[in-house]
C-alpha cells in the first residue's frame, strides 16, 4: 500500500489491527461517519472536516494533530446494528473529544497570546524592539520565560484543576460504558 508521509490517517478499532490510508482531515472540526442506510445527521460537521470515510469502513479514523488544540481528531465508526449502549458510548466519547478539543484550543490560544504580550513587554522594558538588526525575532532567556510560565500556571490553577476533575469523571464513565458494551457483546456472542 502506498502511503505518503504527512497525509496518513490511522484506522483504529478495538481489534489489534492498524493500517494506514493516504487520506487526510483538512480541518480542526470533528465529523461522524454514518452507516450506508442512514442519511448523514452530522453533514455540517463532515462538511467542515472535509473528509468522511466510506460507508463500508469498519474502523474509527484518527487524523493528524489539530493546529489549535494539538489533539488528533477522531471520526468514530458507526456500526450497522449499533445497540443503544454502543450509541450512548460513542456519543459520550465524541462529546468528550469535542469538549477536550475546545478546552485545549482555548487554553493554547490564551497561552500564546499572553506569552507574546509578556515577551513584548519584557523587550520594551529593556528598550529593545521585537526584531534585531538582521530582522530575526528576539527571544527571552529561559530564566525570564520561567517567570511567565509560573505566573500563567498559578493564574490558571483552578481552571486546570476543574478540567482534571471533569476529565477523570468523563473517562471513568466511558470506561464503565465500555465494560458494559464488552460484556453485552460477549454475552450476545456466547448465547448466539
N, C-alpha and C positions, 0 to 999 in steps of 0.2 A: 504494500500500500504506500503510495507517495504521500508524504507528509511534509509540508513546508513549515519551517520554524516560524514562530510568532503568529501563526494563523491556525492553531490547533484548538480543538475542543476535546475534552476528555469525556468519554462515556463513563458513567458511574452507576453502579447498581449495587444491590445488597449482595449479589453474587460476586465472587472474586474474578471479575472479568474487566480488564481495562484495555481499551484500544484508542486509536486516535483518528480524527477525521479532519480533512482540510477545509474546515468551515470556521467562521468566527462570529462572535457577537460584536456588534458595532456601537453599542450604546451602554450607558450606565443603568438603564432601566431593565426591569425584570419582565420576563414573558412566561407564558404557560403553554404547554403542548396539549392539544385536545385530541381525543380519540377520533377516529375517522367517522364514527356515527354521530358525533356531536358537533353542532356549529360552534365556532370559536367564541367563547364567552369573554375572553380577555383579548379581543382583537386589538384594542388600543395599546395594550402592553406589548404584544407581539410586534405591532407596527413600530413602536418606539425602539424595540430591541433590534429590529432589522433582521431577525432570524427566528424561524420556527422549525424545529426538527420535523422530519417526515412523520406522518401519522403511524407508520409501521415501526417506528423506533420504540424499543422496549427499555430504554435507559434514561436516567437523568443526564442532562448535558451541563457541563461546567465550562464557563467561558474564561477569558483572560481577566486579570485584575482590573477592576473599575478604576478610572483615573482619579475619582474623588475620594472614594472610601477605601481603596486598595483591597477590596474584597472581591472574590470571584463570583459572578452571578450564576445562578443555577436555574435551569429550566427543568422542572420536575415532570417525570413521566406520569401520565395518567392512564392506568390500565383500563382495558375494555370493561372488565367486570369489577370495577372498584367498589369495595364494600363501604358502608357508612363510616366505619372506624378508619379505614385507609384514607378516605376522603378527608376526615377530620384531621388525621395525622399530616397529610400532605398540605392542607391549608394552614395548619399551625406552623409547619416548617417554613412555608412560604412567607407567612406573616412575620415570623421571627427573622428570617433573612432580610425582608424589607425593612423591618424595624432596626436591625443591626446595621444595614447599609445606610439608612438615614442618619443614625447616630454618628457613625464614623465619618460620613461625608460632611456633616455639620461640624464635628469635632476637628477634623483635619483642615477645613476651611478656616475656622476660628483660629486654630493654632498658627497656620501660615500667615494669616492677616496680622495677628498680634506679634508674631516673630518679625515680620517685615517692619512693623511700626517700631518695635524695640531696637532693631538694628539701625534704622533710620535715626531714631532719637539719640542713640549712643554715638553714632558717627557725627551727627551735628553738634553734640556736646563736646566732641573732640575738635570741632572745626573742620571736619573732613566732608567731602561730597560723597555721594553714593558710588561714584566711579573714580578710578585712579587715572593718572595721566594717559595710560595706554587704553582706556575705555573698559577695563575689566571691573566687575562689580567688587566692591570692598566687602570684606567679611570681618567678623569679630573673633577674638580668640575663644578657645573652648572654655576658659575660666569665665569670660564675660558672658558667654551664652549659658553657662550653668546657672547664673543668676536668673536669667529669663526662664529656663526650664523649671527651676524650683518654684518660682513665682507662679507660673502657669499651672503647675500641678497643685500647689496649695490653693489657688483660686478656684480650681475645678474639682476639689476633693469630694464634695457632696454629690456632684453630678456623676463622677466616676463610681462612687460607692453605690448610688442608686442604680446605675447601669449594671454593675456587677450583680446586685441583688436580683434585678429583673432577668438578667442573662441566666443566672443559676436557676431561677424559678421556671423559666421557659424551657431550659434544657432538661430539667427534671421531669416536667410534664411531657415533653417529647419522648424522653426515654421510657416513661411508663406506657405511653401510647404505642411506641414501637414494640414493647414487650407484649402488650395485649394483641396487637396485629400479628406478631410472630406466633404467639400461642394459638390464636384463632386459625391461622393458616396451617399450622402443624396439625391441629385437631381436624380440620377440614380434609387434609391430606390423608390422615390415618383412618378417618371414618368414611372416606370416599365421597 
